[in-house]
């Protein structure tokens, strides 16, 4: 009886609203199932997931409008939800269209899927506007009669009250969830940090917080006529200096790294320095390759002079390392910005006995969890057989707090064109083969070869120790090809659109 009455005297607008509800549900399911990885780089900061949220909220409200057709304003609320979903897509779609028009699809994601979302949302909104003017009844007098609530008609009161509550809950919950998504997206707008990288950081399960460690400076004591720190250097004399864990359950608080090179009789080899600051207040490290550069000592980040606030609580105000190793007695760090928070100068004894200094940069330590490729906005388009310059691309390591910097030694990164081959890394297999780039009898670079092409890495002045001068790719076949950067166990890729080889003149 209820459903017979529900469908009686209904206009075409009512049945259009039912169709809109079904289309909204289908669009929401399609969007939620396919949007991940297809929304483009720009979408990361606008919370694209809210499109699905608004669609579902609008669907629920539209159902309420169908069961309470006399209250036309409920459909207007559903229209508002659909409008918000459409608005989000209109923010995202221009970058895809610009990429197609300019033939430079730097945005990533799927143009085709986003056009499907856009068209479906456009249809939903337009039809909803039309229905809002058409109404749900053939005779609007009946709608006016059914709007009044008869207090003696308990089922009617329950139906209206329940419908209003469901619609309200759908709108409120939808808005709260959408706000949470937008706030989260606004805090994480870096397009290089994808969902898969966030998941990798989470899956790493690293819970130690290096920022929580405060080490107070020790009071100096008088010894042999001078004031010195009362540190026990004998207790740490066997600590390894190469970054290996020095004691049980040791946690690394800061890690410093630096490189130095100069021309000496044609040798431009890099010399490196590393420091490791541990959570028990000790530090270890190596500056260069000589035994004199093996360092052990103690560190503090709260000085006796300035390391207190107005209430007398200890605070972090510095970062200083002290040692009993000659030339490393006091290493005073200065604040830095960006990925690295600290910078310091170290003494460096060269292998040929020259005396130098080296700059080391330090950061609060979190383990690596991924790498990303920063292509510096280069056009992701070329033709088969042509030289495609990758020299400005950078492989960057990401740590579990989701900050990143360039891989410290760029020549450790392998670059190749993915050909889908199967390989077993545990057996030492690699997804590419290598050839030496020769100039006469000298090796001046390396070539990574796959069935889909080759990437040539040329060294500065033909010397690997001096770094990378140029990286060039040659694609063997047209199509969408993946350029992969491999650094240890981590890899990342970018898709390049490769056209047919240009005809020879």
Beta strands, then each sheet from edge to edge (+ up, - down):
strand 1: 221-223
strand 2: 226-228
strand 3: 252-260
strand 4: 271-278
strand 5: 282-287
strand 6: 294-300
strand 7: 320-323
strand 8: 330-332
strand 9: 334-335
strand 10: 342-349
strand 11: 355-364
strand 12: 368-374
strand 13: 381-383
strand 14: 387-389
strand 15: 394-399
strand 16: 404-406
strand 17: 414-417
strand 18: 433-439
strand 19: 442-450
strand 20: 453-459
strand 21: 468-475
strand 22: 479-487
strand 23: 490-499
sheet 1: 1+ 2-
sheet 2: 8+ 7- 6+ 5- 4+ 3- 11+ 10- 9+
sheet 3: 12+ 15- 16+
sheet 4: 13+ 23+ 22- 17+
sheet 5: 14+ 21- 20+ 19- 18+
end
